[in-house]
Protein backbone atom coordinates (compact mmCIF):
# COMPACT_ATOMS: atom_id res chain seq x y z
CA UNK A 1 0.00 0.00 0.00
CA UNK A 2 1.41 3.35 -1.05
CA UNK A 3 1.26 6.42 1.19
CA UNK A 4 -0.09 8.70 -1.57
CA UNK A 5 -1.39 7.40 -4.89
CA UNK A 6 -1.46 9.23 -8.21
CA UNK A 7 -2.61 8.66 -11.77
CA UNK A 8 -6.24 8.30 -12.89
CA UNK A 9 -8.59 7.63 -9.96
CA UNK A 10 -10.94 5.02 -11.39
CA UNK A 11 -11.75 3.07 -8.24
CA UNK A 12 -13.03 5.82 -5.93
CA UNK A 13 -15.15 4.89 -2.93
CA UNK A 14 -18.20 6.90 -1.84
CA UNK A 15 -18.35 7.67 1.90
CA UNK A 16 -20.24 9.80 4.42
CA UNK A 17 -23.56 9.80 2.56
CA UNK A 18 -26.27 11.95 4.22
CA UNK A 19 -29.14 14.22 3.19
CA UNK A 20 -26.81 17.19 2.79
CA UNK A 21 -24.18 15.58 0.61
CA UNK A 22 -21.56 12.86 0.47
CA UNK A 23 -17.83 12.28 0.48
CA UNK A 24 -15.39 10.17 -1.47
CA UNK A 25 -11.93 8.68 -1.20
CA UNK A 26 -10.40 8.82 -4.67
CA UNK A 27 -7.70 6.24 -3.94
CA UNK A 28 -8.99 3.69 -1.40
CA UNK A 29 -5.68 1.82 -1.59
CA UNK A 30 -3.51 4.68 -0.32
CA UNK A 31 -2.50 5.02 3.34
CA UNK A 32 -3.27 8.75 3.46
CA UNK A 33 -6.95 8.05 2.71
CA UNK A 34 -7.47 11.55 1.28
CA UNK A 35 -11.17 12.33 1.55
CA UNK A 36 -13.16 14.98 -0.30
CA UNK A 37 -16.74 16.14 0.17
CA UNK A 38 -19.72 17.52 -1.72
CA UNK A 39 -22.01 19.76 0.34
CA UNK A 40 -25.50 20.29 -1.10
CA UNK A 41 -26.96 23.74 -0.36
CA UNK A 42 -29.61 26.05 -1.76
CA UNK A 43 -26.86 27.71 -3.81
CA UNK A 44 -25.80 24.40 -5.38
CA UNK A 45 -23.12 21.84 -4.57
CA UNK A 46 -19.83 22.90 -3.02
CA UNK A 47 -16.86 20.59 -3.55
CA UNK A 48 -14.49 20.62 -0.58
CA UNK A 49 -10.78 19.86 -1.04
CA UNK A 50 -11.44 17.62 -4.03
CA UNK A 51 -9.19 14.84 -5.26
CA UNK A 52 -10.55 14.24 -8.74
CA UNK A 53 -12.13 10.97 -9.84
CA UNK A 54 -13.87 9.75 -12.98
CA UNK A 55 -16.96 8.93 -10.89
CA UNK A 56 -17.60 12.48 -9.73
CA UNK A 57 -19.84 13.61 -12.61
CA UNK A 58 -22.26 10.73 -12.08
CA UNK A 59 -22.30 11.14 -8.30
CA UNK A 60 -23.21 14.81 -8.57
CA UNK A 61 -26.19 14.30 -10.90
CA UNK A 62 -28.77 14.06 -8.12
CA UNK A 63 -27.55 17.19 -6.33
CA UNK A 64 -27.72 19.78 -9.10
CA UNK A 65 -25.20 22.31 -10.34
CA UNK A 66 -21.76 22.85 -8.81
CA UNK A 67 -21.64 26.26 -7.11
CA UNK A 68 -17.93 26.28 -6.39
CA UNK A 69 -14.84 24.46 -5.21
CA UNK A 70 -13.44 25.21 -1.74
CA UNK A 71 -9.88 24.75 -0.49
CA UNK A 72 -9.51 24.74 3.29
CA UNK A 73 -5.80 24.00 3.76
CA UNK A 74 -3.05 26.33 2.60
CA UNK A 75 -0.35 23.69 2.45
CA UNK A 76 -1.93 21.98 -0.56
CA UNK A 77 -4.91 22.58 -2.79
CA UNK A 78 -5.22 19.05 -4.19
CA UNK A 79 -7.12 19.09 -7.52
CA UNK A 80 -9.12 22.23 -6.72
CA UNK A 81 -8.08 24.14 -9.85
CA UNK A 82 -8.62 21.24 -12.25
CA UNK A 83 -12.06 20.43 -10.85
CA UNK A 84 -13.12 24.10 -10.78
CA UNK A 85 -12.12 24.58 -14.40
CA UNK A 86 -14.03 21.48 -15.46
CA UNK A 87 -17.24 22.74 -13.85
CA UNK A 88 -16.53 26.35 -14.86
CA UNK A 89 -16.72 27.72 -11.30
CA UNK A 90 -14.20 29.57 -9.12
CA UNK A 91 -12.07 28.15 -6.35
CA UNK A 92 -13.23 29.77 -3.09
CA UNK A 93 -10.61 30.46 -0.44
CA UNK A 94 -11.31 31.52 3.16
CA UNK A 95 -9.62 34.85 3.83
CA UNK A 96 -6.72 33.36 5.88
CA UNK A 97 -5.83 31.23 2.83
CA UNK A 98 -5.95 34.09 0.32
CA UNK A 99 -2.23 33.77 -0.49
CA UNK A 100 -2.87 30.27 -1.88
CA UNK A 101 -4.40 31.90 -4.96
CA UNK A 102 -0.86 32.03 -6.37
CA UNK A 103 -0.87 28.23 -6.60
CA UNK A 104 -4.16 27.99 -8.45
CA UNK A 105 -4.50 28.08 -12.21
CA UNK A 106 -8.22 28.90 -11.99
CA UNK A 107 -10.48 31.86 -11.11
CA UNK A 108 -10.39 32.52 -7.36
CA UNK A 109 -12.87 34.14 -4.97
CA UNK A 110 -11.88 34.99 -1.40
CA UNK A 111 -14.60 34.93 1.26
CA UNK A 112 -14.71 35.82 4.91
CA UNK A 113 -16.95 34.52 7.67
CA UNK A 114 -19.47 32.39 5.78
CA UNK A 115 -19.35 30.39 2.56
CA UNK A 116 -21.44 32.56 0.20
CA UNK A 117 -25.15 31.75 0.19
CA UNK A 118 -24.84 28.94 2.75
CA UNK A 119 -24.96 28.39 6.50
CA UNK A 120 -21.37 27.13 6.63
CA UNK A 121 -19.23 29.48 8.69
CA UNK A 122 -15.46 29.42 8.88
CA UNK A 123 -13.40 28.48 11.93
CA UNK A 124 -9.68 29.23 11.70
CA UNK A 125 -7.80 26.32 13.26
CA UNK A 126 -4.24 27.45 12.58
CA UNK A 127 -2.67 30.38 10.76
CA UNK A 128 1.13 30.20 10.53
CA UNK A 129 3.63 30.52 7.67
CA UNK A 130 3.82 26.73 7.34
CA UNK A 131 0.26 25.65 8.18
CA UNK A 132 -2.94 27.57 7.56
CA UNK A 133 -6.16 25.64 8.04
CA UNK A 134 -9.82 26.58 8.19
CA UNK A 135 -12.76 24.37 9.18
CA UNK A 136 -16.42 24.81 8.21
CA UNK A 137 -19.41 24.41 10.51
CA UNK A 138 -23.13 24.52 9.72
CA UNK A 139 -25.24 25.17 12.82
CA UNK A 140 -28.48 23.91 11.27
CA UNK A 141 -27.23 20.47 10.22
CA UNK A 142 -24.47 20.20 12.81
CA UNK A 143 -21.93 19.40 10.11
CA UNK A 144 -18.28 20.06 10.96
CA UNK A 145 -15.71 19.83 8.14
CA UNK A 146 -12.07 19.58 9.24
CA UNK A 147 -9.46 19.22 6.50
CA UNK A 148 -6.36 18.21 8.46
CA UNK A 149 -6.18 18.78 12.23
CA UNK A 150 -8.23 15.67 13.04
CA UNK A 151 -8.86 12.56 10.99
CA UNK A 152 -9.77 8.89 11.03
CA UNK A 153 -7.07 7.48 8.75
CA UNK A 154 -4.92 4.91 10.51
CA UNK A 155 -1.89 7.18 10.94
CA UNK A 156 -4.03 9.74 12.83
CA UNK A 157 -5.37 7.37 15.47
CA UNK A 158 -3.75 6.03 18.61
CA UNK A 159 -5.07 2.65 19.81
CA UNK A 160 -8.68 2.98 20.99
CA UNK A 161 -9.35 6.30 19.22
CA UNK A 162 -12.16 6.68 16.66
CA UNK A 163 -10.95 10.15 15.74
CA UNK A 164 -7.38 11.32 16.15
CA UNK A 165 -5.49 14.60 16.17
CA UNK A 166 -2.88 14.93 13.41
CA UNK A 167 0.51 13.57 14.57
CA UNK A 168 2.12 17.00 14.10
CA UNK A 169 -0.57 18.73 16.20
CA UNK A 170 -0.69 16.32 19.13
CA UNK A 171 1.31 18.46 21.53
CA UNK A 172 -0.66 21.62 20.67
CA UNK A 173 -4.18 20.35 19.83
CA UNK A 174 -6.65 22.46 17.81
CA UNK A 175 -8.40 24.23 20.68
CA UNK A 176 -10.82 26.17 18.37
CA UNK A 177 -12.66 22.84 17.96
CA UNK A 178 -13.50 22.65 21.65
CA UNK A 179 -17.12 23.33 22.45
CA UNK A 180 -18.55 22.10 19.15
CA UNK A 181 -21.33 19.52 19.42
CA UNK A 182 -21.52 18.27 15.84
CA UNK A 183 -23.99 15.82 14.37
CA UNK A 184 -21.25 14.62 12.03
CA UNK A 185 -17.56 15.29 11.50
CA UNK A 186 -16.26 15.17 7.93
CA UNK A 187 -12.47 14.90 7.71
CA UNK A 188 -9.85 15.26 5.03
CA UNK A 189 -8.26 11.89 5.76
CA UNK A 190 -10.53 8.89 6.24
CA UNK A 191 -14.25 8.31 6.64
CA UNK A 192 -16.26 10.74 8.73
CA UNK A 193 -17.69 10.30 12.21
CA UNK A 194 -21.49 10.03 12.11
CA UNK A 195 -22.28 8.29 15.41
CA UNK A 196 -21.75 9.99 18.77
CA UNK A 197 -19.59 12.61 17.08
CA UNK A 198 -19.38 15.00 20.07
CA UNK A 199 -17.86 12.29 22.26
CA UNK A 200 -15.37 11.34 19.54
CA UNK A 201 -14.27 14.96 19.22
CA UNK A 202 -13.96 15.50 22.98
CA UNK A 203 -11.93 12.31 23.37
CA UNK A 204 -9.63 13.20 20.48
CA UNK A 205 -8.85 16.64 21.86
CA UNK A 206 -8.55 15.69 25.54
CA UNK A 207 -6.38 12.65 24.81
CA UNK A 208 -4.17 14.17 22.13
CA UNK A 209 -1.08 14.71 24.30
CA UNK A 210 -1.64 11.73 26.57
CA UNK A 211 -1.96 9.30 23.67
CA UNK A 212 0.96 10.64 21.66
CA UNK A 213 3.45 7.97 22.81
CA UNK A 214 0.96 5.23 21.85
CA UNK A 215 0.45 6.73 18.40
CA UNK A 216 4.17 7.09 17.74
CA UNK A 217 4.83 3.56 18.96
CA UNK A 218 2.11 2.21 16.65
CA UNK A 219 3.59 4.13 13.75
CA UNK A 220 7.02 2.68 14.39
CA UNK A 221 5.61 -0.84 14.43
CA UNK A 222 3.61 -0.29 11.24
CA UNK A 223 6.12 1.58 9.11
CA UNK A 224 9.61 0.58 10.16
CA UNK A 225 11.07 -2.73 8.92
CA UNK A 226 11.72 -5.26 11.66
N, C-alpha and C positions, 0 to 999 in steps of 0.2 A: 504493500500500500504506500503510495507516494504522499508526501506532505501536502503538496499543492499541484493539482493537475492542470493541464492546458490542452489546447486543441479543441476541435468541435465537441460541444457538450450534447450528446445525443441520447444520454441515458439518465436525464434529470429525474429527480424524485420530488413529488409534490408533498408538502408538509403543512402543518398549522392551518388546516382548512377551518373557516368559521364564516358567519354571515357577512362579516365585513372584509373578507379577503382571503388570501392564502399565501403560503410561502413555497419556496423550492430550494433544493440543493442541487446545483447544476452537475456536480461531480460527486456522486455518493461514495465513490471509492477512495476519495482523498481524505487524509487525516484531519485537515483543517476544517472540513465540513462547512465550507462557506455557504451561508444561507442568505437568501434574498426574499423580499416580500412585496406583495401587491395589496395596497389598501384601497378599498372601494369607498368612495365618498360621493356626495351630491355633485361635486365638480368633475367627477370621473375617477379613473384609477391612477394612483400614484405608485410608482415602482421605486422601492427603497433599496439602495446599494445593490443593484442588479449584477449578477454574473449571468451572461447571456446563455440561452439554450434554444435549440430548435423547437422545443415544445411551447414556448411562451405565447406565440400568436394564438394557438388553439386554446390554451388555458384562459386567455383574457377575453375570449369571445362573449362569455356570459356576463361580463362585468361592464361592458361598454368601452368608450374611448379612453385612451391614455391621456391624463391631464398633464403629467410631468414625471420626470425622473429626479430622485432626491439622493444626494450623497451626504452621509452623516459623519464620515471620518476623514480627517484631513490627510492622513498618512497614505491612503490609497483611495482611488475612486472607482476601482473595479472596471466594469464595462459601461459605466454611466454614459459616456459620450456616444459610444456606438449604439446603445439602445435608444437614447434620446434622438439621435439622427434618424434612426429607422422609423420611429413613430412621429417624427417631425414635431417634437416638443423640446422645451429647454431643459437643461439640468438646473435644479433648484438647490442652492446652497444656503444653509443657515448662516447668519451674519458672521459668527466666529470663524467659519470656514471660507470666507470670501476670497482669501488668497489662493485657494485651490483652483480658482477659475483659470489660472495660468496653465494648469495641466490638462485642461479639457478642450478638445477640438470640437466644440458644440456651443450653441447659444446658451448663455448662463443668466439666471435670475437669482438675485440674493434676497432673502427674506428674513424678517426679524420677528420673533415672538410666536407667530402661528403660521403654519403651512397655509398658503392662500386658499380661502374658500372652504376650509375644513375646521374641525375641532381639535386638530393635533397641534399642541403647543410644544415649543422647544425647551429642553432642559440641558444646559451646558454641563457636561460631566468633567471635562478637562480642557484647558486651553493653555498649552505651552508650545515652544518652538518645535518640539519633536512629536507632540501628540495633542491633537485637537479633536474632540469628540462631542457630539450632540445627540441626545436621545429625543424621542417624541413620545408624548402622552396624550391620550384622548380621554377626557373625564367621563364622557357619556358611555363609551363602551368599556372603559377600564383597560384600554390597550396600551401597553408600554413597549416601545421599540428601542432596543439597546444594541448598537452596532458592534461594540468591542469589549467594554469593561466587564461584562458578565456573559457567560455562554454555557452551553451544555455539551459541546464537543469534549471528547475524552481528555484532551490535554488541559482543559479548564478545571476539571473536577477532581478534588481530593476524594479518597474513599468515603462513601456514604453521602456525598453531596449530589443533589439533583441539578443544582445550578451552581456554577463556580465563578469566582472572580478571576479575571485574567492573571496569569502567572506574574506578569510584570507590575500588576497593580495590587498584589496581595498585601504588601506592607503599608500601603496608603490606599485603602479601599475607596470606591466612589461614593462619598458621603451624600452627594445630591440625590441619590436614589433612596435614601432613608425616608420613611414616612409615606411612601407610595403604597397603595393597597390595590394592586392591579388585578383585573380579571384574568388577564393573560400577559405573558412576557414573550415577546418575539426577539430573537437574538441573531447576531450576525454570524455565529458559528454554532451549528447544531439545530436540532428541533426546539420549538418553543415550549414553554411551561404553560399548560392550560388547566391543570388541577392544583388547587391549593397554592396558587402563585404567590400570595403574600407571605406565606410561611417559607417558601423556597427562597424568596428574596431576602427576608430577614435572616435566615440561616446562612445564606451565602455571605452577606455583609458582616454579620457578627462573628462568623468563624473564619474569615479570610486570613487573618494573621495566624490564628491558632492552628489552622490546618495546613499552613504553608509547608512545614517539614514533610507532612504526609504526601502532599502533591509532588514535591520535588523528588522524594524517594520513589514514588510511583513512576515518575517520568524517567528516572535513571534506570529502573528495572525494565521499562518498556522500550527505551530507545538506545540504550548502550549495549553493545555486544558483550556477552558473558564469556 
